[in-house]
Structures are given as structure tokens and as C-alpha cells.
Amino acid sequence: MLNSFLDLPRRLKQLIVGAVDLVCLPAIFFLAWSLHLNALDARVLWEPRWLALGTALVSLPVFAHLGLYRAVIRYIDQKIITTIVLGNTIAVLLLAGACQMIAAQRFSLPPFLIYWFISILYLLAGRFAARRLMLGKRNFPNRVRVAIYGAGEAGSLLANALAPGKQYEPVCFIDDNPQRYNTTVRGLNVHPSTSLEQLAKVHNISTVLLAMPSLTRPQQREILDRLTHLSLKIKVTPPIDSLVKGKSRVDDVRQIEIEDLLSRDVVAPDATLLSACISGKSVMVSGAGGSIGSELCRQIVALDPVRLVLLDVCEYALYAIEQELREIQATQQNGIELVAFIGSVLETEKCTRIMRTYGVQTVYHAAAYKHVPLVEHNPIEGIRNNAFGTLSMARAAVASGVECFVLVSTDKAVRPTNVMGATKRLAELILQAFARRGTRTRFCMVRFGNVLGSSGSVVPLFRKQIAGGGPITLTHPEITRYFMTIPEAAQLVVQAGAMGKGGDVFVLDMGEPVRIADLAERMVHLSGQTVRGPATPDGQIEIAYVGLRPGEKLYEELLIGANVSATAHPLIRRAQEAEIAWPFLEMMLTELEVACQRFDHRAIRASLAKIVSEYQPMAEIVDHLWQRQASSPAGAAGAADSARSHPLSGYGKGAAAASAAAAVPQRILEQNG
């Protein structure tokens, strides 16, 4: 019956509650009149019948005006006390005042005072009793039983909001403040965190809601370290300021992500650095549809450029970020000109025309092939896109008079063991060489590690594997990586670019490296499951080690040498590293391009090693075509003949270099700048 009532239309439920008050308020007045006279004589009690009816006729409009009937019974709180007392006081004063003017001789004030008191009790008791009945009796068999960590203001609001809902059933509070132990908040007992394991078993708790939004990241990690062994799902509530401003609801809890644990406390950005190369300028982002490129675009739009030019070779990625940015524009109404181009960074002429036509002043070059195994299997495309693509964009920038050019680099460029890392270091060397030629364009590079949530990141992969029941695939039990969130990385790229003087290599402070096996285990625990292993054979998720992939390192570095200095930003450092003068670099790039044209992978590897002296390949050549050719006798002979006939097979001979230069297409040898 209760469920049937709750499922009625809202307007009908309001009418029913009003009808109940219409009947009960006159009855309460008769009771007050009886108490005043201390008599139960029917004739005496019937005398004020019109006055009793007037109590309802006066009170209901007043209550309706104050919103009493708009309040949802299941969600009422202490605020309804003020509404009822105020409304009842106004109604009684109106009624008593009218009686004094019309029939002052027949009615005195005491019965009105008695009625005022009893009617308040009725209205409050009736509504809170109904609230209790609805919360206690309505059957939601699928509600998740939860413990709320934090018995403060946020926890109290959270419990009040969740209690009538269908999703969560608050069971108890957990708090680290001893003064709150053995107290009651919103009808729920407060316990210390040490009791959580026992409470979870007794009350069948499967989830912990972290309702302490003012915690710093280290404090949050400390709490989660104490909870992970319990294998409970852990979720977090929105910040209090977000709740106050109405941006979030208190029941908008979300699964706590590994990003919340790995990232550091946010360092407030320097507004001057953020706006220096963007505000009021025409800005271009290459690779605009990628993980870093798209986040750069979001942050750039918020900094009021005159124009934002997007360039990406992937049609869908470009379409997606363009649509997202246009939605942001519609909301902010900032009038920024947004222009999207499908194209490759290797198209020097097209990029030059774009930059000149749209007066581009700042370029953020984020276009790159970054997946280590894929680039290892397709090294020529990796070299062309990452290295020669950067060369093409740099030439276009110089020819167009771009003021600032920022390369998004990677920690894999430091002592690279794979083609991807070597090509990114080569891109750095190209920009360093351009910077020393005295052009108007300021070139700088920003180097950082893995970004959480980017395409190819282990985090979304692990999340998908956990959701599928495992196993989680890891390459090696001791592999470590640096991690940073995408928004933080993009923000620091913008700030570092503003500090560039020419040829700078900026290194972002990535914090401490993270052991990937620990990361996987933590993600399993946060999902409310356990890792299956020799010590825990009953665990749900297995971790399988598949071995290092071609070119993959156990650990990454951010600096080649020790020559590093601080900058104005606490998370950005400036590195001084070896460079190659442009005339020599140009000659070596020529050799590399010729080797790529001939698909001579031995020559390609030798050229890369000559330019990037720190490059130490960890695997054999694994290019798909090269391997297939090498596996057949005819293919192997052809590959050997190609290598012997290559004009640069001797390497280091001046005549050979000249011969190579003559063989290179004109677009590679065009004058720089």
C-alpha cells in the first residue's frame, strides 16, 4: 500500500496530504477548545464549529505559500521546522485577530495558544513519522549497503541525501576523530576506522563512501592505504564548494580512480605564464585530436586566444575535439575563431600556408606516434611523423614568423632503447639546432612521462581487464613508470612554453616513479576484489606477466645528464643537454631520409644511432616487412643486395654523404627558414 502511494503522481500526493490537514486541523481546534474549557459537552464543543473550519481555510493557503506542500516528505530536514512554526504562527495570528475584531466577547486567546502548540506538534510529528515510515518500509532489494567515511558536514549531507534513494543504504559512519566515536549522526553510529573490517562483515557492507572533500591527496592516500586490504569498493563525494555552488549534488558519488592516488596535490598555476603565449593571440595545436593535444585545446580556449587552429591527420579525432570546443564556445560565448584542418605535419607547404593565413603566433606541436611497440614494428612511419614531421613544422613556423614553438616530448627520449624514444630525441635535437640559428621563432621542448587516461595508457587497459574478470597482463614485475594527469601535464606544457628563451629542454616534475605491479594491485582492490596469487588462491583477479615488448625499458628517466636548473615554477626544471649544429645534423638527416626511402632498416638503425648517441636498441629489427622478407631466401638476398648497393652503407664518408644529398628529394633539401 505504501509503495502504491509513493508511486502516485506528485500533484495527487500533494492533494492527499492537504486533505488530511483539512480534516485534522479543525479536529485539533476542537481538542484545544475542549482543553480550554476542561469539558466534553457536545453542545459546548460544537459552538466554535465555524472557527474550527476557519483554521483549515486560513492555514492551508499560508502553508502552500510557504512551500510546505512542495516539500518531498522523504527528503525533509530541519528546515521544515521553521516553515511549520512560521506558517502556523501566521495562520493563528490571522485567525485570532479576525475573532477579536468580529466576536471579541465570545472567544479568548488561550484556546488559540493551545491550538498553536498542538497543531505544530501534529504537523511536525506527522511529517517526520511519515518520512521515517517511507525510509524504513519501502523495499529496495538492490540497495548497496555503505559506510560513510567522515562524520563531518559533508558526511552528514551525504547520509541525508542517500537515505531515501534507491541506490545506497547508509549503515554507519567511520571517522578518525576520537571525539566523534560512539556518537550518532543522522541516526547512524560513528565508529573508528579500525572497526571497519568487523563492521563490513556484520552489516554486509560492500562500499565505502569517502566524504572528506577537504583532504589533500597525501591524506587521501594515507586513508586508502588503510582500506585497500579490506577489498571494499571506495567512492568519493564531490567537493563542498561544488555542492554549495550547485555544480554537483551530494549524491553524485563516483568511483575513486587511480588518478586520485598517483597525482600530487595541485600546484596553483601561474596566471601570467598561462596567458603569456595564448591570451589575445592566434594559436595552433598539431595533433589536436590526441590525448595531450585535445586537453591543450580545452585549456587554450579557456585562456581567451583570438583564434585556435586545429590540425590532425585523423578525421574522427579532429571532429570530436572540434565539436567539444564548439559546445564550450556556446556556453562561454567567448567569440574565439575556431578553425580545423585535416592534414599531416609532413605537409610543409600546407602548414606554412595555414600559419601565414591565420597569423599563427604560438604553435604547440603534440602530433606524434607514441605507442612503443607499434612504432617499433613500423619504424619508418615513426621516424617520418615524429622527426621529419617536427622538422616540417619547424620550417613552416620559421617561414611564417611564428613567435613561440613548443614541442611536446617524452621521457622515452632519454637514453632511448626504442625507435619511438629515439625519434622524439631526434625531434628535440632538430629544434635545438633551429634555435641556435638565430630565427625569430623561440623553440622549446617539454619532456614528461606517462599521462593517466591517455590512449594506450595502462590505466584504461587495466580497468577494462578488471571489468572482464581478468587476467591483468603485465610485461614485468619490476617495471616502473612516471605518471601525471592529462590536465596537469597540459597546463604545465603551456606554462613551460612561456618560459622558453630558445632551445630550452624543460622537464616536468613527475614525482616518484610508480611500480606498475603495485598500480595493478591497487586498482584491483579499489574495485572491491582481490588479487589471485600463491598466497591468495581464492582471489578473483589474476596478474599475468607476458614479458617485455620490443624496445621496452624497465624504467624511464627524465634527464640525460645532471646539468639541470630550477625555474620560476616549482614543477618545471630546465635541462642543459648535448646539441648538434645544424649543418652536421642536416647531413645526418639526409642519410636517414635516404635509408627510409629505400626501406633499409639496418641503415635506418645505424643513422638513428649516429644522430642520437644515447640510443641503445634492446631488440632486433622487428619491422613487419623486414621480418617477412628476411624469413624467405629471396627476400633475404634482396635485402642484402639493397644494403650493399646503398650509397651510404659505409657511413661517414664525405663522397657518400654528397651522393646521398643528390638522391634526396628537393623537399628535404629546401632552404630552412
Secondary structure as UniProt FT lines:
FT   HELIX           2..6
FT   HELIX           10..37
FT   HELIX           42..46
FT   TURN            47..48
FT   HELIX           49..66
FT   HELIX           68..70
FT   HELIX           73..75
FT   HELIX           79..103
FT   TURN            104..106
FT   HELIX           110..137
FT   TURN            141..142
FT   STRAND          144..149
FT   HELIX           153..162
FT   TURN            163..164
FT   STRAND          168..174
FT   HELIX           178..180
FT   TURN            181..182
FT   STRAND          184..185
FT   TURN            186..187
FT   STRAND          188..191
FT   HELIX           193..195
FT   HELIX           196..203
FT   STRAND          207..210
FT   TURN            213..214
FT   HELIX           217..227
FT   HELIX           228..230
FT   STRAND          233..236
FT   HELIX           240..244
FT   TURN            245..246
FT   TURN            250..251
FT   STRAND          254..255
FT   HELIX           258..262
FT   HELIX           271..276
FT   TURN            277..280
FT   STRAND          282..286
FT   TURN            287..289
FT   HELIX           291..301
FT   TURN            302..303
FT   STRAND          307..312
FT   HELIX           315..332
FT   STRAND          337..342
FT   TURN            345..346
FT   HELIX           348..357
FT   TURN            358..359
FT   STRAND          362..365
FT   HELIX           372..377
FT   HELIX           379..382
FT   HELIX           383..388
FT   HELIX           389..400
FT   STRAND          404..410
FT   HELIX           411..413
FT   HELIX           419..435
FT   TURN            436..438
FT   STRAND          442..448
FT   STRAND          450..452
FT   TURN            455..456
FT   HELIX           458..467
FT   TURN            468..469
FT   STRAND          472..474
FT   TURN            477..478
FT   STRAND          480..481
FT   STRAND          483..485
FT   HELIX           486..499
FT   STRAND          504..508
FT   STRAND          514..515
FT   HELIX           516..526
FT   TURN            527..528
FT   STRAND          531..532
FT   TURN            537..538
FT   STRAND          541..545
FT   TURN            550..551
FT   STRAND          564..566
FT   TURN            570..571
FT   STRAND          572..575
FT   HELIX           582..597
FT   TURN            598..599
FT   HELIX           601..611
FT   TURN            613..614
FT   HELIX           624..631
FT   HELIX           633..645
FT   TURN            647..650
FT   HELIX           654..663
FT   HELIX           666..669
//
